[in-house]
Amino acid sequence: MKKKSNLKSLDQFVDEQYGKKGTTKRDKFEKGYEGFKLGFLIQQARLEKGMTQEELAEKCGTNKGYISKIENDIKEVRISTLQKIVELGLGGHLELSIKL
């Protein structure tokens, strides 16, 4: 007798919890996920550079608390500020795209 697996893919889980793509609940979830992803990307880049939040903040002209809030998706960031964080703070280059 074969045991039934309770494992689900991430897509299956998200569909069950937030509905199919295009629904209001799913759209709200995905918008929130994009904000989280941005903060996570900044945090990973900072850690890869071996920098503390305080060091990053100092390089881009802000404070540690602000960097922490962005990384933890508590605070939204303006594109101009994001550009300073990426370019001045992390020594990278910010590229944006719009997908239709």
TIRO-2110 file (N, C-alpha, C; in Angstrom, 1 decimal):
// TIRO-2110
0.8, -1.2, 0.0, N, 1, A
0.0, 0.0, 0.0, CA, 1, A
0.9, 1.3, 0.0, C, 1, A
0.6, 2.2, -0.9, N, 2, A
1.4, 3.4, -1.0, CA, 2, A
0.8, 4.5, -0.1, C, 2, A
1.7, 5.2, 0.6, N, 3, A
1.3, 6.3, 1.5, CA, 3, A
1.0, 7.5, 0.6, C, 3, A
0.0, 8.2, 0.9, N, 4, A
-0.3, 9.5, 0.2, CA, 4, A
0.6, 10.6, 0.8, C, 4, A
1.3, 11.3, -0.1, N, 5, A
2.1, 12.4, 0.4, CA, 5, A
1.4, 13.7, 0.6, C, 5, A
1.7, 14.4, 1.7, N, 6, A
1.0, 15.7, 2.0, CA, 6, A
1.9, 16.8, 1.5, C, 6, A
2.9, 16.6, 0.8, N, 7, A
3.8, 17.6, 0.3, CA, 7, A
3.1, 18.4, -0.9, C, 7, A
3.3, 19.7, -0.9, N, 8, A
2.7, 20.6, -1.9, CA, 8, A
3.8, 21.4, -2.4, C, 8, A
3.7, 21.8, -3.7, N, 9, A
4.7, 22.8, -4.2, CA, 9, A
4.3, 24.2, -3.7, C, 9, A
5.2, 25.1, -3.8, N, 10, A
5.0, 26.5, -3.3, CA, 10, A
3.8, 27.1, -4.1, C, 10, A
3.7, 26.8, -5.4, N, 11, A
2.6, 27.3, -6.2, CA, 11, A
1.3, 26.8, -5.7, C, 11, A
1.2, 25.5, -5.4, N, 12, A
0.0, 24.9, -4.9, CA, 12, A
-0.4, 25.5, -3.6, C, 12, A
0.6, 25.7, -2.7, N, 13, A
0.3, 26.3, -1.4, CA, 13, A
-0.2, 27.7, -1.5, C, 13, A
0.4, 28.5, -2.4, N, 14, A
0.0, 29.9, -2.6, CA, 14, A
-1.4, 30.0, -3.2, C, 14, A
-1.7, 29.1, -4.2, N, 15, A
-3.0, 29.0, -4.8, CA, 15, A
-4.1, 28.7, -3.7, C, 15, A
-3.8, 27.8, -2.8, N, 16, A
-4.8, 27.4, -1.8, CA, 16, A
-5.0, 28.5, -0.8, C, 16, A
-3.9, 29.2, -0.4, N, 17, A
-4.0, 30.2, 0.7, CA, 17, A
-4.5, 31.5, 0.2, C, 17, A
-4.1, 31.9, -1.1, N, 18, A
-4.4, 33.3, -1.6, CA, 18, A
-5.2, 33.3, -2.8, C, 18, A
-5.6, 32.1, -3.4, N, 19, A
-6.4, 32.1, -4.6, CA, 19, A
-5.5, 32.1, -5.8, C, 19, A
-6.2, 31.9, -6.9, N, 20, A
-5.5, 31.9, -8.2, CA, 20, A
-5.0, 33.3, -8.6, C, 20, A
-4.1, 33.3, -9.5, N, 21, A
-3.6, 34.6, -10.0, CA, 21, A
-4.7, 35.4, -10.6, C, 21, A
-4.7, 36.7, -10.4, N, 22, A
-5.7, 37.6, -10.9, CA, 22, A
-6.8, 37.9, -9.9, C, 22, A
-6.9, 37.2, -8.8, N, 23, A
-7.9, 37.5, -7.8, CA, 23, A
-7.4, 38.6, -6.9, C, 23, A
-8.3, 39.3, -6.2, N, 24, A
-7.9, 40.4, -5.4, CA, 24, A
-6.9, 40.0, -4.2, C, 24, A
-7.3, 38.9, -3.6, N, 25, A
-6.5, 38.4, -2.4, CA, 25, A
-5.1, 38.0, -2.9, C, 25, A
-5.0, 37.4, -4.1, N, 26, A
-3.7, 37.0, -4.6, CA, 26, A
-2.9, 38.2, -5.1, C, 26, A
-3.5, 39.1, -5.7, N, 27, A
-2.8, 40.3, -6.1, CA, 27, A
-2.2, 41.1, -4.9, C, 27, A
-3.0, 41.2, -3.9, N, 28, A
-2.5, 41.8, -2.6, CA, 28, A
-1.3, 41.1, -2.1, C, 28, A
-1.4, 39.8, -2.0, N, 29, A
-0.3, 39.0, -1.6, CA, 29, A
1.0, 39.2, -2.4, C, 29, A
0.9, 39.1, -3.7, N, 30, A
2.0, 39.3, -4.6, CA, 30, A
2.6, 40.7, -4.5, C, 30, A
1.8, 41.7, -4.3, N, 31, A
2.3, 43.1, -4.1, CA, 31, A
3.2, 43.1, -2.9, C, 31, A
2.7, 42.5, -1.8, N, 32, A
3.4, 42.5, -0.5, CA, 32, A
4.7, 41.7, -0.7, C, 32, A
4.7, 40.6, -1.4, N, 33, A
5.8, 39.8, -1.6, CA, 33, A
6.9, 40.6, -2.4, C, 33, A
6.5, 41.4, -3.3, N, 34, A
7.5, 42.2, -4.1, CA, 34, A
8.3, 43.1, -3.1, C, 34, A
7.5, 43.8, -2.2, N, 35, A
8.2, 44.6, -1.2, CA, 35, A
9.1, 43.9, -0.3, C, 35, A
8.7, 42.7, 0.1, N, 36, A
9.6, 41.9, 0.9, CA, 36, A
10.8, 41.5, 0.2, C, 36, A
10.6, 41.1, -1.1, N, 37, A
11.8, 40.7, -1.9, CA, 37, A
12.8, 41.8, -2.1, C, 37, A
12.4, 43.0, -2.2, N, 38, A
13.3, 44.1, -2.4, CA, 38, A
14.1, 44.3, -1.1, C, 38, A
13.5, 44.3, 0.1, N, 39, A
14.2, 44.4, 1.3, CA, 39, A
15.2, 43.2, 1.5, C, 39, A
14.8, 42.0, 1.1, N, 40, A
15.6, 40.9, 1.2, CA, 40, A
16.9, 41.0, 0.3, C, 40, A
16.6, 41.5, -0.9, N, 41, A
17.7, 41.7, -1.9, CA, 41, A
18.8, 42.7, -1.3, C, 41, A
18.3, 43.8, -0.7, N, 42, A
19.2, 44.8, -0.2, CA, 42, A
20.0, 44.1, 1.0, C, 42, A
19.3, 43.4, 1.8, N, 43, A
20.0, 42.7, 2.9, CA, 43, A
21.0, 41.8, 2.5, C, 43, A
20.7, 41.0, 1.5, N, 44, A
21.7, 40.0, 1.0, CA, 44, A
22.9, 40.7, 0.3, C, 44, A
22.7, 41.7, -0.4, N, 45, A
23.8, 42.5, -1.0, CA, 45, A
24.7, 43.1, 0.1, C, 45, A
24.0, 43.6, 1.1, N, 46, A
24.8, 44.2, 2.2, CA, 46, A
25.7, 43.2, 2.9, C, 46, A
25.1, 42.0, 3.2, N, 47, A
25.8, 40.9, 3.8, CA, 47, A
26.9, 40.4, 3.0, C, 47, A
26.6, 40.3, 1.7, N, 48, A
27.7, 39.9, 0.7, CA, 48, A
28.9, 40.8, 0.7, C, 48, A
28.6, 42.1, 0.9, N, 49, A
29.7, 43.1, 1.0, CA, 49, A
30.4, 43.1, 2.4, C, 49, A
29.8, 42.3, 3.4, N, 50, A
30.3, 42.3, 4.7, CA, 50, A
30.1, 43.6, 5.5, C, 50, A
29.0, 44.2, 5.2, N, 51, A
28.7, 45.5, 5.8, CA, 51, A
27.6, 45.3, 6.9, C, 51, A
27.6, 46.2, 7.9, N, 52, A
26.5, 46.3, 8.8, CA, 52, A
25.5, 47.3, 8.3, C, 52, A
24.3, 47.3, 8.9, N, 53, A
23.3, 48.2, 8.5, CA, 53, A
23.8, 49.7, 8.8, C, 53, A
24.5, 49.8, 9.9, N, 54, A
25.1, 51.1, 10.2, CA, 54, A
26.1, 51.6, 9.1, C, 54, A
26.9, 50.7, 8.7, N, 55, A
27.9, 51.1, 7.7, CA, 55, A
27.2, 51.5, 6.4, C, 55, A
26.2, 50.7, 6.0, N, 56, A
25.5, 51.0, 4.8, CA, 56, A
24.8, 52.3, 4.9, C, 56, A
24.1, 52.6, 6.0, N, 57, A
23.4, 53.8, 6.2, CA, 57, A
24.4, 55.0, 6.1, C, 57, A
25.5, 54.9, 6.7, N, 58, A
26.5, 56.0, 6.7, CA, 58, A
26.9, 56.3, 5.3, C, 58, A
27.2, 55.3, 4.5, N, 59, A
27.6, 55.5, 3.1, CA, 59, A
26.6, 56.1, 2.2, C, 59, A
25.3, 55.9, 2.5, N, 60, A
24.3, 56.4, 1.6, CA, 60, A
23.5, 57.6, 2.2, C, 60, A
24.0, 58.1, 3.4, N, 61, A
23.4, 59.3, 4.0, CA, 61, A
22.1, 59.1, 4.7, C, 61, A
21.9, 58.0, 5.3, N, 62, A
20.7, 57.8, 6.1, CA, 62, A
21.1, 57.2, 7.5, C, 62, A
20.1, 56.5, 8.1, N, 63, A
20.4, 56.0, 9.4, CA, 63, A
20.1, 54.5, 9.5, C, 63, A
20.7, 53.8, 10.5, N, 64, A
20.6, 52.4, 10.6, CA, 64, A
19.1, 51.9, 10.7, C, 64, A
18.3, 52.7, 11.5, N, 65, A
16.9, 52.3, 11.6, CA, 65, A
16.2, 52.3, 10.3, C, 65, A
16.5, 53.2, 9.4, N, 66, A
15.8, 53.3, 8.1, CA, 66, A
16.2, 52.1, 7.3, C, 66, A
17.5, 51.7, 7.3, N, 67, A
17.9, 50.5, 6.5, CA, 67, A
17.2, 49.3, 7.1, C, 67, A
17.1, 49.2, 8.4, N, 68, A
16.5, 48.0, 9.0, CA, 68, A
15.0, 47.9, 8.6, C, 68, A
14.3, 49.1, 8.6, N, 69, A
12.9, 49.1, 8.2, CA, 69, A
12.7, 48.7, 6.8, C, 69, A
13.6, 49.1, 5.9, N, 70, A
13.5, 48.7, 4.5, CA, 70, A
13.8, 47.2, 4.4, C, 70, A
14.8, 46.7, 5.0, N, 71, A
15.2, 45.3, 4.9, CA, 71, A
14.1, 44.4, 5.5, C, 71, A
13.3, 44.9, 6.5, N, 72, A
12.3, 44.1, 7.1, CA, 72, A
10.9, 44.4, 6.6, C, 72, A
10.8, 45.1, 5.5, N, 73, A
9.6, 45.5, 4.8, CA, 73, A
8.6, 46.2, 5.7, C, 73, A
9.1, 47.1, 6.6, N, 74, A
8.3, 47.9, 7.5, CA, 74, A
8.1, 49.3, 6.8, C, 74, A
9.1, 49.7, 6.0, N, 75, A
9.1, 51.0, 5.4, CA, 75, A
9.2, 50.9, 3.9, C, 75, A
8.4, 51.6, 3.1, N, 76, A
8.6, 51.6, 1.7, CA, 76, A
9.8, 52.6, 1.4, C, 76, A
10.4, 52.4, 0.3, N, 77, A
11.6, 53.2, -0.1, CA, 77, A
11.3, 53.9, -1.5, C, 77, A
11.7, 55.1, -1.5, N, 78, A
11.6, 55.9, -2.8, CA, 78, A
12.6, 55.4, -3.8, C, 78, A
12.4, 55.5, -5.0, N, 79, A
13.3, 55.0, -6.0, CA, 79, A
14.6, 55.8, -5.9, C, 79, A
14.6, 57.1, -5.6, N, 80, A
15.8, 57.9, -5.5, CA, 80, A
16.6, 57.4, -4.3, C, 80, A
15.9, 57.1, -3.2, N, 81, A
16.7, 56.5, -2.0, CA, 81, A
17.2, 55.2, -2.3, C, 81, A
16.4, 54.3, -3.0, N, 82, A
16.9, 53.0, -3.4, CA, 82, A
18.2, 53.1, -4.2, C, 82, A
18.2, 54.1, -5.1, N, 83, A
19.3, 54.3, -6.0, CA, 83, A
20.6, 54.7, -5.2, C, 83, A
20.4, 55.5, -4.2, N, 84, A
21.5, 55.9, -3.3, CA, 84, A
22.0, 54.7, -2.5, C, 84, A
21.1, 53.9, -2.0, N, 85, A
21.5, 52.7, -1.3, CA, 85, A
22.3, 51.7, -2.2, C, 85, A
21.8, 51.5, -3.4, N, 86, A
22.5, 50.5, -4.3, CA, 86, A
23.8, 51.1, -4.8, C, 86, A
23.8, 52.3, -5.3, N, 87, A
24.9, 52.9, -5.9, CA, 87, A
26.0, 53.4, -4.9, C, 87, A
25.6, 54.3, -4.0, N, 88, A
26.5, 54.9, -3.1, CA, 88, A
26.9, 53.9, -2.0, C, 88, A
25.9, 53.2, -1.4, N, 89, A
26.1, 52.4, -0.3, CA, 89, A
26.7, 51.0, -0.6, C, 89, A
26.2, 50.4, -1.7, N, 90, A
26.7, 49.1, -2.1, CA, 90, A
27.6, 49.0, -3.3, C, 90, A
27.8, 50.2, -3.9, N, 91, A
28.7, 50.2, -5.1, CA, 91, A
28.2, 49.5, -6.3, C, 91, A
26.8, 49.4, -6.4, N, 92, A
26.2, 48.6, -7.5, CA, 92, A
25.5, 49.6, -8.5, C, 92, A
24.7, 49.0, -9.3, N, 93, A
24.0, 49.8, -10.3, CA, 93, A
22.5, 49.3, -10.3, C, 93, A
21.6, 50.3, -10.1, N, 94, A
20.2, 50.0, -10.0, CA, 94, A
19.6, 50.0, -11.4, C, 94, A
18.9, 48.9, -11.8, N, 95, A
18.2, 48.8, -13.1, CA, 95, A
16.8, 48.4, -12.8, C, 95, A
15.8, 49.2, -13.4, N, 96, A
14.4, 49.0, -13.2, CA, 96, A
13.8, 48.6, -14.6, C, 96, A
12.8, 47.8, -14.5, N, 97, A
12.1, 47.5, -15.8, CA, 97, A
10.6, 47.4, -15.5, C, 97, A
9.8, 47.6, -16.6, N, 98, A
8.4, 47.5, -16.5, CA, 98, A
8.0, 46.4, -17.4, C, 98, A
7.2, 45.5, -16.9, N, 99, A
6.7, 44.3, -17.7, CA, 99, A
5.2, 44.5, -17.9, C, 99, A
4.8, 44.4, -19.1, N, 100, A
3.4, 44.5, -19.5, CA, 100, A
2.8, 43.2, -19.9, C, 100, A
END
